[in-house]
Amino acid sequence: MPWRDALIAHLAPGFLAGITFGDWLRLLQDNRVAVAPRRLPRAATIAWHAAQNTAIARLEERRYGPKLEGVTVLPPIFILGHWRNGTTHLHNLLATDQRFAFPTMYQALFPHTFLTTEASSARIMGFFLTQRRPMDNVEWSMQSPQEDEFALCASSLRSPYLGWVFPSRRRHYDRYLTLSEVPPGEVQAWRQAFLRFLTKLTWKHGRPLVLKSPTHTCRIGHLLAMFPDARFVHIRRDPYAVFPSSRAMFQVNFAISGLERPRLDGLDDWILRQYQLMYERFFEERALIPEGRLHEVRFEEIEADPVGEVARLYDALDLPDFPEAEGALRRYVDRIAGYRKNAFPTLPADMRARIARAWRPCFEAWGYAE
């Protein structure tokens, strides 16, 4: 329905749907209300949601706050990997095991209020969602597994994803990628927001969580400080395939979530730099993970044999008995058998050379040909 897609493009609040009004005003002030005229309807929708979220969040805290006291977050499984490495595919595969839980799209978008509103509002919010993700045509819904980074963005305002909302300041918000240059007070606020969200999910589901956010790839030290018994899966992919897919994804996200007119100058440099930052920190901190708690997998192998690779993952991380999960996993794999990933033009020789220079440690570590 073209009219519906047009309405979504202009009015959908994006991943700031769950922000509170005070945080919304602070975000606007921090960015000098840099809202493009064409984005004013989106900004108005965010403000409308923010006013409701503020009132409902207070009610939710009064109702559920005492119930959350004493809830312990079970050791999570963190899926790591740069955007477009295949983290969504792996998340969806692991989410078929009913012995685990995960943040749904609705829960990630409304971290302050989902305990109160999900049952009544998820279907309504689904109207503002296209049937497939605009960046890769993957099916999604308000019940699909989603990145917890979106919850952190809306609840803490400490996320590099705010650079998708205000692209002209994306380098400013990149400080929240590794958190290495963030003052201790802000890191503590980030941790508190993260723990609160996971505590709510744990109270609701009572099961270990499978969490996926590319940003966590360079936060291993922080994650282990919070969850010393966590397990990690890192999915890697040919960097030459990751770059054009990342470029397309960021352009889509600037369009569907941005409040400024997208500025694409310097985009390639930014992608190269962000990838470098992520994997420099990943290689530095990977050794912090105790033996038997990290498993590495190639996207190409997951794509070729998803059931076999997930079985090996279960064995490597000593997860619950795999045969109990195999039936649901195979049904999901059969259902998506017709999916075809995006195809991109061959990269120009000069761009391949830039990628090879900038990302050489990853080519060498993972055995991909430069």
C-alpha positions in Angstrom: 0.0 0.0 0.0 2.0 3.1 -1.2 -0.2 5.5 0.8 0.7 3.6 4.0 4.4 3.5 3.2 4.3 7.3 2.6 2.5 7.9 5.9 5.1 5.8 7.7 7.9 7.7 6.1 6.6 11.0 7.3 5.0 10.2 10.7 6.7 7.1 12.1 8.7 8.0 15.3 11.4 5.5 14.6 13.5 4.2 17.5 12.8 7.3 19.6 9.1 6.2 20.0 9.8 5.3 23.7 11.6 8.4 24.8 10.3 10.4 27.7 9.4 14.1 27.3 12.2 15.4 29.5 14.8 13.4 27.5 13.2 14.5 24.2 13.6 18.2 25.2 17.2 17.5 26.3 18.0 15.8 23.0 16.6 18.7 21.0 18.4 21.3 23.1 21.7 19.4 22.8 21.3 19.5 19.0 20.0 23.1 18.8 16.6 21.9 17.6 18.2 20.9 14.2 15.0 19.5 12.8 14.6 19.8 9.0 11.2 21.2 7.9 10.3 17.9 6.2 11.0 16.1 9.4 8.7 18.2 11.6 5.8 15.7 11.3 8.1 13.0 12.6 9.3 15.3 15.4 5.7 16.0 16.4 4.9 12.3 16.5 7.9 11.7 18.8 6.8 14.5 21.1 3.3 13.1 21.3 4.6 9.7 22.2 7.1 11.2 24.7 4.3 12.9 26.6 2.4 9.7 26.9 5.6 7.7 27.8 6.4 10.1 30.7 3.0 9.5 32.3 2.9 5.8 31.7 6.5 5.3 32.9 5.6 6.8 36.3 2.7 4.4 36.6 4.8 1.5 35.5 7.5 2.3 38.1 4.9 2.5 40.9 3.3 -0.8 39.8 6.3 -2.9 38.9 9.2 -1.2 40.7 8.7 -3.3 43.9 8.3 -6.5 41.9 11.7 -5.9 40.2 13.5 -5.6 43.4 15.7 -8.6 44.0 15.4 -9.9 40.4 18.7 -11.3 39.1 19.5 -11.2 35.4 20.6 -14.6 34.4 23.9 -14.8 32.4 23.0 -13.6 28.9 24.3 -14.7 25.6 25.7 -11.8 23.6 25.8 -11.9 19.8 28.7 -9.7 18.6 29.6 -8.5 15.1 29.6 -5.4 13.0 26.4 -4.2 11.3 25.7 -6.4 8.3 27.9 -9.2 9.6 24.8 -11.4 9.9 24.0 -10.7 13.6 20.2 -10.4 12.9 20.2 -13.8 11.1 22.0 -15.4 14.0 19.8 -13.7 16.6 16.7 -15.0 14.8 18.1 -18.5 14.7 18.9 -18.7 18.4 15.5 -17.0 19.3 13.7 -20.1 18.0 14.8 -21.9 21.2 11.9 -21.4 23.7 14.3 -21.9 26.6 15.8 -18.5 25.9 14.1 -15.1 25.8 15.0 -11.9 23.8 13.9 -8.3 23.6 11.1 -7.9 21.1 10.8 -4.9 18.8 8.2 -3.4 21.0 10.1 -3.9 24.2 13.3 -2.4 22.7 11.4 0.6 21.4 9.5 1.2 24.7 11.9 0.4 27.5 10.1 2.6 30.0 6.6 1.3 29.5 6.5 -2.1 27.8 5.4 -4.0 30.9 2.3 -1.8 31.0 1.5 -1.2 27.3 2.8 -4.1 25.2 -0.4 -6.2 25.3 -2.6 -3.3 24.2 -0.3 -1.2 22.0 2.0 -3.5 20.1 -0.5 -4.1 17.3 -1.3 -0.4 17.0 2.4 0.4 16.8 2.8 -2.3 14.2 0.9 -0.1 11.8 3.9 2.2 11.7 6.1 -0.7 10.6 6.7 -1.9 7.1 6.3 -5.6 6.6 10.0 -6.0 5.8 13.1 -4.1 6.9 13.8 -1.4 4.4 17.5 -2.0 4.4 17.5 -5.8 3.6 13.9 -7.0 3.1 14.0 -9.2 6.2 10.6 -9.9 7.7 9.9 -8.2 11.0 7.1 -7.3 13.4 6.7 -5.9 16.8 7.3 -9.4 18.2 10.6 -10.0 16.3 13.9 -10.1 18.2 15.4 -6.7 18.3 18.6 -5.0 19.4 18.8 -3.9 23.0 20.8 -0.8 21.8 17.5 0.8 20.8 16.3 0.5 24.4 19.5 2.0 25.6 19.2 4.9 23.1 15.7 5.8 24.2 16.3 5.3 27.9 19.8 6.7 28.5 20.5 9.0 25.5 24.0 7.4 25.4 24.2 5.6 22.2 25.9 6.1 18.8 22.5 5.5 17.2 21.6 9.1 18.1 24.0 9.9 15.2 21.4 8.4 12.9 18.8 10.9 14.2 21.3 13.8 13.9 23.7 12.7 11.2 25.7 15.9 11.3 26.8 14.9 14.8 27.4 11.3 14.2 31.1 11.5 15.2 30.1 13.2 18.5 27.8 10.3 19.4 30.4 7.7 18.4 31.9 8.3 21.8 29.2 5.9 23.1 30.4 3.2 20.8 33.3 2.0 23.0 32.5 4.2 26.0 36.2 4.6 26.5 36.1 8.5 26.4 32.9 8.8 28.3 33.1 10.2 31.9 32.5 7.6 34.7 29.2 9.2 35.7 27.8 8.7 32.2 29.1 5.1 32.0 27.4 4.4 35.3 24.1 5.9 34.0 24.5 3.7 30.8 25.0 0.6 33.0 22.0 1.4 35.2 19.7 1.9 32.1 20.9 -1.3 30.6 20.5 -3.3 33.8 17.0 -1.9 34.4 15.9 -3.0 30.9 17.3 -6.5 31.3 15.8 -6.8 34.8 12.4 -6.0 33.3 12.9 -8.6 30.6 14.0 -11.2 33.2 11.0 -10.5 35.4 8.7 -10.9 32.5 10.2 -14.0 30.9 12.2 -15.7 33.7 14.7 -17.1 31.2 18.2 -16.4 30.0 18.4 -13.6 27.4 19.9 -13.8 24.0 21.0 -10.2 23.2 22.2 -8.8 19.9 23.6 -5.3 19.3 26.6 -4.7 17.1 27.7 -2.0 19.5 28.4 -4.6 22.2 31.3 -5.9 20.0 33.5 -3.2 21.4 32.1 -3.2 25.0 33.3 -6.7 26.2 35.0 -5.3 29.3 31.8 -3.5 30.4 29.6 -6.5 29.7 31.9 -8.8 31.7 32.0 -6.4 34.6 28.2 -6.5 34.7 27.7 -10.2 33.8 30.9 -12.2 34.5 29.3 -15.5 33.5 28.0 -14.3 30.1 28.6 -16.2 26.9 29.6 -14.5 23.6 29.2 -15.4 20.0 31.0 -13.4 17.4 29.9 -13.6 13.8 32.4 -12.3 11.1 31.9 -11.7 7.4 34.0 -10.8 4.4 34.7 -7.1 4.9 34.3 -6.4 1.2 30.7 -7.6 1.5 30.1 -5.7 4.8 31.2 -2.3 3.5 28.6 -1.7 0.7 25.9 -3.3 2.8 26.7 -1.0 5.8 26.7 2.0 3.5 23.2 1.2 2.2 22.0 0.5 5.8 23.2 3.8 7.2 21.6 5.7 4.3 18.3 4.0 5.0 18.5 4.6 8.7 19.3 8.3 8.2 16.2 8.5 6.0 13.7 6.6 8.2 15.0 7.8 11.6 16.7 11.1 11.0 15.4 14.5 12.0 17.9 16.4 9.9 18.3 16.4 6.1 20.8 13.5 5.7 24.4 14.6 5.1 26.3 11.9 3.3 29.5 13.7 2.8 32.3 11.8 4.5 30.1 8.7 5.0 32.7 6.3 3.6 35.4 7.7 5.9 33.0 7.4 8.8 32.2 3.7 8.1 35.8 2.8 7.7 36.7 4.6 11.0 33.8 3.2 13.0 34.7 -0.4 11.9 38.3 0.2 12.9 37.3 1.5 16.3 35.0 -1.5 16.9 37.5 -4.1 16.0 40.5 -2.5 17.6 38.6 -2.7 20.9 37.3 -6.2 20.1 40.8 -7.6 19.6 42.0 -5.9 22.7 39.3 -7.2 25.0 38.5 -10.6 23.4 41.1 -12.3 25.7 39.1 -11.1 28.8 36.4 -13.7 28.0 37.0 -16.9 30.0 37.8 -20.0 28.1 34.7 -21.8 26.7 32.6 -18.6 26.8 33.4 -17.3 23.3 32.5 -18.9 20.0 33.4 -17.6 16.6 31.5 -18.3 13.4 31.6 -17.1 9.8 28.5 -15.7 8.2 29.2 -17.7 5.1 29.1 -20.9 7.1 25.9 -20.0 8.9 24.3 -19.1 5.6 25.4 -22.5 4.1 24.5 -24.7 7.0 22.5 -22.9 9.7 21.3 -25.9 11.6 24.8 -27.5 11.7 26.5 -24.3 12.7 24.0 -23.6 15.5 24.5 -27.2 16.8 28.3 -26.5 16.9 27.6 -23.3 18.7 25.6 -25.1 21.4 28.3 -27.6 21.9 31.1 -24.9 22.0 29.3 -22.8 24.6 27.9 -25.7 26.6 24.3 -24.6 26.0 21.2 -26.7 26.9 20.6 -29.9 24.9 20.5 -29.0 21.2 18.1 -31.7 20.0 15.3 -30.1 22.1 15.7 -26.9 20.0 16.4 -28.5 16.7 12.8 -29.0 15.5 11.8 -25.3 15.9 15.1 -24.2 14.4 14.5 -26.4 11.3 11.0 -25.1 10.8 12.3 -21.5 10.9 15.1 -22.3 8.5 12.6 -23.9 6.1 10.3 -20.9 6.3 13.0 -18.5 5.2 14.5 -20.7 2.6 13.3 -18.4 -0.2 15.0 -15.3 1.2 17.6 -13.6 -1.0 20.1 -11.1 0.5 20.9 -7.8 -1.1 23.2 -7.7 -4.1 25.5 -4.7 -4.6 27.7 -3.6 -7.5 31.3 -4.6 -7.5 33.4 -2.2 -5.5 35.7 0.1 -7.5 39.4 -0.8 -7.2 40.3 2.3 -5.2 37.5 1.6 -2.7 38.7 -2.0 -2.3 42.2 -0.7 -1.7 41.0 1.7 1.0 39.1 -1.1 2.8 42.1 -3.4 2.6 44.3 -0.8 4.2 41.9 0.3 6.9 40.6 -3.1 7.9 43.7 -5.2 7.3 43.8 -6.7 10.8 40.4 -8.3 10.2 41.4 -9.7 6.8 44.5 -11.2 8.4 42.8 -12.5 11.6 39.9 -14.1 9.8 41.6 -15.4 6.6 39.6 -13.4 4.1 41.4 -12.6 0.8 42.3 -8.9 0.3 
